Amino acid sequence: MSDATLTAEQIEAIDKLARDLLILEPQDVSLRFLLMVDKYKKSVRAEYPDLPEEKIESAASRFGDLILKRFNELHNSIAGEGNA
C-alpha cells in the first residue's frame, strides 16, 4: 500500500496517529504503537467478521508500517531542525 492508494482521510488519520506518538515519552512509544495496531485489528474484525485472519494481519501490518514511516519522517524533521 503506497500513499498513492490512500484516501485523503486515511493519510490524515495516519498523520494524526504518528503525531500522537511524537508527544509521548520515548519509552512509551512502542507500547502505544502496539495498542494502536491492536485496536485497528479489533475494529477490522468487528466490521468484517468474515474476513480471513491473514488478511486482517496483513492490513494491520501495512497500517503499522505507514504509521511508523510517518512517525520517523516527523521525528527526523524535528531532529533536523535542532541541528540547523
Secondary structure, DSSP 8 states (H G I E B T S, - for coil): --GGGS-HHHHHHHHHHHHHHHTS-HHHHHHHHHHHHHHHHHHHHHH-TTS-HHHHHHHHHHHHHHHHHHHHHHHHHHHHHHT-
